[in-house]
Amino acid sequence: MKRRGFLAVLVALGFLFVTIFVPHQAQSKTIFVTIGTGGITGVYYPTGGAIAKIVNKKRDVYGIRCTVESTGGSVFNINAVIAGDLDFGICQSDRQYQAWNGLAEWKDKGPQKDLRSVFSIHPESVTLVAADDAGIKTIQDLRGKRVNIGNPGSGQRQNAIDALENAGIDWKKDIKAESAKAAEAPGLLQDGRIDAFFYTVGHPSGAIKEATAGKRKVHFVPITGLDKLLKKYPYYAKAVIPIKFYPNATNKEDVPTFGVKATFVTSAKVPDNVVYAITKEVFENFDYFKTLHPAYSILTKQSMLEGLTAPFHPGALKYYKESGLIKYIKKQ
């Protein structure tokens, strides 16, 4: 009897240990990861939210909890990822190229060799919006006008400068350049404080819808004559802004321009299992992911492996090998 009683006590103690300590241990193993995005009216913010939503559904499987942070955009995200302040970030493909090669904002710092690619997402068009009453029909008409080119640290700022320089316009001398954030530009345009603004964004965009919905009538300005620009910068490609998304704009047809891709990046220091889990969940839920924003409607799994400069993170490559998607990746 004594032996049975002793065993009963051990069983009870064991049950108590499991009840009290195991949940605590499981909770303590939760890995918190943060995704840097952009302004809340752009496509980056909902993109980060879409990725987080998919991954958080499997929190009990991977022990990963994703949160999203609104940031200043591409340059900020890359720098924060490299510094370890963010685990993942969304950035334009041109900014990824420049960071990896030590160009533009990274000219003094040198190549950012800890940067790693995970996948690319939607295409982004360099979008030039102008007020109808400002007399801006072509990019050449921007001379002498008040134009927002974007805040320092945003990807769109360099795109705007590239577009202007391609048209022979010196942004420091030939226009009155403003440096407001993209989310502020629609209000500035409607208030008459600027004549036009650049915004590199996936379509449809909440900020662009806001710009076209006010009392001041606006339109998209076509950006053409791009052969020299496309030859000089391999990360750019011709693009079109679908006018169907913006019925309040005064354009009648789709507008030609150029663009880049939004890309999802991380650091070489982020654990393989974390990157693997996020990559797997996005691709395994691909059809669902495409429904989370209209900008994703044209995505294919193959296109999500294009436009990337930095080497793929080993965690992402593990999934691409398992799924057979590795065949779509160009040798780096």
C-alpha positions as CSV (number, residue, x, y, z in Angstrom):
1,M,0.0,0.0,0.0
2,K,2.8,2.4,0.9
3,R,4.4,1.7,-2.6
4,R,1.1,2.5,-4.3
5,G,0.7,5.7,-2.3
6,F,4.2,6.8,-3.2
7,L,3.5,6.3,-6.8
8,A,0.2,8.2,-6.6
9,V,2.1,11.1,-5.1
10,L,4.7,11.0,-7.9
11,V,1.9,11.0,-10.6
12,A,0.2,13.9,-8.9
13,L,3.4,15.9,-8.7
14,G,4.1,15.1,-12.3
15,F,0.7,16.3,-13.4
16,L,1.2,19.5,-11.3
17,F,4.6,20.1,-13.0
18,V,3.1,19.8,-16.5
19,T,0.1,22.0,-15.6
20,I,2.2,24.8,-14.1
21,F,5.5,24.8,-15.9
22,V,5.1,23.5,-19.4
23,P,2.7,26.3,-20.6
24,H,5.1,28.8,-19.2
25,Q,8.0,27.2,-21.0
26,A,6.1,27.1,-24.3
27,Q,5.2,30.7,-23.9
28,S,8.8,31.7,-23.1
29,K,9.9,30.1,-26.4
30,T,7.7,32.4,-28.5
31,I,9.9,34.3,-31.0
32,F,8.8,37.8,-31.7
33,V,9.6,39.2,-35.1
34,T,9.0,42.7,-36.5
35,I,8.3,43.6,-40.1
36,G,9.2,47.2,-41.2
37,T,6.8,48.5,-43.8
38,G,6.1,52.1,-44.8
39,G,3.3,54.7,-44.5
40,I,-0.1,53.4,-43.5
41,T,-1.7,54.7,-46.8
42,G,0.7,52.9,-49.0
43,V,0.8,49.2,-50.0
44,Y,3.8,48.2,-47.8
45,Y,1.8,48.5,-44.5
46,P,-1.0,46.2,-45.6
47,T,1.6,43.9,-47.2
48,G,3.4,43.5,-43.9
49,G,0.0,42.9,-42.2
50,A,-0.9,40.2,-44.7
51,I,2.3,38.3,-44.1
52,A,2.0,38.7,-40.3
53,K,-1.6,37.5,-40.5
54,I,-0.7,34.3,-42.3
55,V,2.2,33.5,-40.1
56,N,0.4,34.2,-36.8
57,K,-2.2,31.7,-37.7
58,K,0.5,29.0,-37.2
59,R,1.8,30.5,-34.0
60,D,1.2,27.2,-32.2
61,V,3.3,25.4,-34.8
62,Y,6.3,27.7,-35.1
63,G,6.1,29.7,-31.9
64,I,6.5,32.9,-34.0
65,R,4.6,36.1,-33.3
66,C,4.8,38.7,-36.1
67,T,4.1,42.4,-35.6
68,V,4.1,45.2,-38.2
69,E,5.7,48.6,-37.8
70,S,5.0,51.7,-40.0
71,T,8.3,53.2,-41.0
72,G,9.9,55.8,-43.2
73,G,10.3,53.3,-46.1
74,S,12.9,51.4,-48.0
75,V,16.2,53.0,-46.8
76,F,15.0,53.0,-43.2
77,N,14.0,49.4,-43.4
78,I,17.2,48.2,-44.9
79,N,19.3,50.0,-42.3
80,A,17.1,48.8,-39.4
81,V,17.3,45.2,-40.6
82,I,21.1,45.4,-40.9
83,A,21.3,47.0,-37.4
84,G,19.1,44.3,-35.9
85,D,16.3,46.7,-35.0
86,L,13.9,45.0,-37.4
87,D,13.9,41.3,-38.4
88,F,12.3,41.8,-41.8
89,G,11.7,44.8,-44.0
90,I,10.0,45.7,-47.3
91,C,12.0,47.7,-49.7
92,Q,12.1,48.7,-53.3
93,S,14.2,46.4,-55.6
94,D,16.4,49.4,-56.6
95,R,17.2,50.2,-53.0
96,Q,18.1,46.6,-52.3
97,Y,20.5,46.7,-55.3
98,Q,22.1,49.9,-54.1
99,A,22.5,48.6,-50.5
100,W,24.1,45.4,-51.6
101,N,26.5,47.2,-54.0
102,G,27.3,50.1,-51.6
103,L,25.7,52.8,-53.8
104,A,23.5,55.9,-53.2
105,E,22.8,56.2,-49.4
106,W,25.3,53.4,-48.8
107,K,28.2,54.9,-50.7
108,D,30.1,55.9,-47.5
109,K,29.1,52.8,-45.5
110,G,30.0,50.4,-48.3
111,P,28.2,47.2,-49.5
112,Q,25.7,45.8,-47.0
113,K,26.8,42.2,-47.1
114,D,24.5,41.0,-44.3
115,L,21.4,41.8,-46.4
116,R,19.5,38.8,-47.5
117,S,16.6,38.3,-49.9
118,V,13.5,36.3,-49.0
119,F,11.1,37.0,-51.9
120,S,9.7,39.9,-54.0
121,I,6.1,41.0,-54.0
122,H,4.1,43.4,-56.2
123,P,5.4,45.8,-58.9
124,E,5.6,49.5,-58.0
125,S,5.1,52.3,-60.4
126,V,6.8,55.7,-60.3
127,T,3.6,57.7,-60.2
128,L,3.5,61.4,-61.0
129,V,0.3,63.1,-59.9
130,A,-0.4,66.8,-60.8
131,A,-3.2,69.2,-60.4
132,D,-5.2,70.0,-63.5
133,D,-4.9,73.7,-62.9
134,A,-1.1,73.6,-62.6
135,G,-0.5,73.3,-66.4
136,I,1.5,70.1,-66.1
137,K,1.0,67.9,-69.1
138,T,4.5,66.3,-69.4
139,I,7.4,65.9,-67.0
140,Q,9.1,68.8,-68.7
141,D,6.3,71.1,-67.4
142,L,7.5,70.5,-63.9
143,R,10.1,73.3,-64.3
144,G,9.5,76.1,-61.8
145,K,6.7,74.1,-60.1
146,R,6.4,73.0,-56.5
147,V,6.9,69.2,-56.5
148,N,7.1,66.8,-53.7
149,I,9.8,64.2,-54.4
150,G,9.5,62.3,-51.1
151,N,11.2,62.3,-47.7
152,P,14.9,61.4,-47.3
153,G,15.1,57.7,-46.5
154,S,12.3,56.7,-48.9
155,G,12.8,54.8,-52.0
156,Q,10.6,57.1,-54.1
157,R,12.9,60.1,-53.6
158,Q,15.7,58.6,-55.7
159,N,13.1,57.4,-58.3
160,A,11.8,60.9,-58.6
161,I,15.4,62.3,-59.0
162,D,16.2,59.6,-61.6
163,A,13.0,60.5,-63.6
164,L,13.8,64.2,-63.4
165,E,17.4,63.8,-64.4
166,N,16.4,61.5,-67.3
167,A,14.2,64.4,-68.5
168,G,17.2,66.9,-68.2
169,I,15.7,68.5,-65.1
170,D,18.0,69.5,-62.1
171,W,15.8,68.8,-59.1
172,K,17.9,71.3,-57.0
173,K,17.6,74.2,-59.4
174,D,14.8,73.6,-61.9
175,I,11.9,72.8,-59.5
176,K,10.9,73.8,-56.0
177,A,11.4,70.4,-54.4
178,E,9.5,69.5,-51.3
179,S,10.5,66.6,-49.0
180,A,7.2,65.6,-47.4
181,K,6.3,61.9,-46.7
182,A,4.1,60.2,-49.2
183,A,1.1,60.2,-46.9
184,E,1.2,64.0,-46.6
185,A,1.4,64.7,-50.4
186,P,-2.3,64.3,-51.3
187,G,-3.3,66.8,-48.7
188,L,-0.6,69.2,-49.8
189,L,-1.8,68.9,-53.4
190,Q,-5.5,69.4,-52.5
191,D,-4.6,72.4,-50.3
192,G,-2.7,74.1,-53.2
193,R,0.6,74.0,-51.4
194,I,2.2,71.9,-54.1
195,D,1.5,71.4,-57.8
196,A,2.5,67.8,-58.2
197,F,4.1,64.9,-56.4
198,F,5.9,61.7,-57.1
199,Y,5.1,58.4,-55.3
200,T,6.5,55.0,-56.1
201,V,3.7,52.6,-55.1
202,G,1.7,49.6,-56.0
203,H,-1.8,50.2,-57.4
204,P,-4.4,50.7,-56.2
205,S,-3.1,53.0,-53.5
206,G,-5.0,54.6,-50.7
207,A,-2.9,57.8,-50.9
208,I,-3.5,58.1,-54.7
209,K,-7.2,57.6,-54.2
210,E,-7.2,60.3,-51.6
211,A,-5.3,62.7,-54.0
212,T,-7.9,62.1,-56.8
213,A,-11.0,62.4,-54.5
214,G,-10.7,66.0,-53.5
215,K,-12.3,69.2,-55.0
216,R,-9.1,70.0,-56.9
217,K,-9.1,68.0,-60.0
218,V,-5.9,66.0,-60.7
219,H,-4.4,63.7,-63.3
220,F,-1.4,61.3,-63.8
221,V,1.5,62.6,-65.9
222,P,3.0,60.1,-68.3
223,I,6.7,59.4,-67.9
224,T,8.2,58.4,-71.3
225,G,11.5,58.5,-73.2
226,L,12.9,55.9,-70.9
227,D,15.4,54.0,-73.1
228,K,18.5,55.6,-71.6
229,L,17.2,55.3,-68.0
230,L,16.4,51.6,-68.4
231,K,19.8,50.9,-69.9
232,K,21.6,52.7,-67.1
233,Y,19.7,51.1,-64.2
234,P,18.9,47.3,-64.6
235,Y,16.4,47.3,-61.7
236,Y,13.9,49.6,-63.6
237,A,11.3,48.4,-66.1
238,K,8.5,50.0,-68.0
239,A,5.1,50.0,-66.2
240,V,1.6,51.2,-66.6
241,I,-0.8,52.8,-64.1
242,P,-4.3,51.2,-64.6
243,I,-6.7,54.2,-64.7
244,K,-9.6,51.8,-63.7
245,F,-8.5,52.1,-60.1
246,Y,-8.9,55.9,-60.1
247,P,-12.3,56.9,-61.6
248,N,-11.9,60.4,-60.2
249,A,-8.7,61.2,-62.0
250,T,-9.2,63.1,-65.3
251,N,-7.1,60.7,-67.4
252,K,-9.1,58.7,-69.9
253,E,-6.5,56.0,-70.6
254,D,-3.9,54.0,-68.7
255,V,-0.7,56.0,-68.1
256,P,2.8,54.8,-69.1
257,T,5.7,55.1,-66.6
258,F,8.4,52.9,-65.2
259,G,8.8,51.1,-61.9
260,V,10.5,48.7,-59.6
261,K,9.4,45.8,-57.3
262,A,8.6,45.6,-53.7
263,T,10.9,43.1,-52.0
264,F,11.0,41.3,-48.7
265,V,14.4,41.3,-47.0
266,T,16.1,40.2,-43.8
267,S,19.5,39.9,-42.3
268,A,22.0,37.0,-42.4
269,K,21.8,37.0,-38.6
270,V,18.1,36.1,-38.5
271,P,17.7,32.3,-37.7
272,D,17.1,29.9,-40.6
273,N,14.0,28.4,-39.0
274,V,12.3,31.8,-38.7
275,V,12.9,32.7,-42.3
276,Y,11.9,29.2,-43.4
277,A,8.6,29.4,-41.5
278,I,7.6,32.8,-43.0
279,T,8.6,31.8,-46.5
280,K,6.7,28.5,-46.3
281,E,3.5,30.0,-45.0
282,V,3.3,32.8,-47.6
283,F,3.9,30.4,-50.5
284,E,1.8,27.5,-49.1
285,N,-1.1,30.0,-48.7
286,F,-0.4,31.8,-52.0
287,D,-3.9,31.9,-53.3
288,Y,-5.2,33.3,-50.1
289,F,-2.3,35.8,-50.0
290,K,-3.3,37.1,-53.4
291,T,-6.7,38.0,-52.1
292,L,-5.4,40.3,-49.4
293,H,-4.7,43.3,-51.6
294,P,-5.6,44.1,-55.2
295,A,-1.9,44.9,-56.0
296,Y,-1.2,41.1,-55.6
297,S,-3.7,40.0,-58.2
298,I,-1.0,39.7,-60.9
299,L,1.5,37.8,-58.7
300,T,2.8,34.4,-59.6
301,K,5.2,32.2,-57.5
302,Q,7.8,32.6,-60.2
303,S,7.5,36.4,-60.2
304,M,8.0,36.5,-56.5
305,L,11.6,35.1,-57.0
306,E,12.6,37.8,-59.5
307,G,14.0,41.3,-59.0
308,L,16.2,40.3,-56.1
309,T,19.9,41.3,-55.8
310,A,21.1,40.2,-52.3
311,P,21.6,36.5,-51.9
312,F,18.7,34.4,-50.7
313,H,18.6,33.7,-47.0
314,P,19.4,30.0,-46.3
315,G,16.0,29.6,-44.6
316,A,14.2,30.8,-47.7
317,L,16.3,28.6,-50.0
318,K,15.5,25.5,-47.8
319,Y,11.8,26.0,-48.7
320,Y,12.5,26.7,-52.4
321,K,14.4,23.5,-52.6
322,E,11.7,21.5,-50.9
323,S,9.0,22.9,-53.0
324,G,10.8,22.7,-56.4
325,L,10.7,26.5,-56.8
326,I,14.5,26.6,-56.8
327,K,14.4,26.1,-60.6
328,Y,13.0,29.6,-61.0
329,I,15.9,31.2,-59.1
330,K,18.7,32.7,-61.2
331,K,22.2,31.7,-60.1
332,Q,23.6,34.4,-57.8
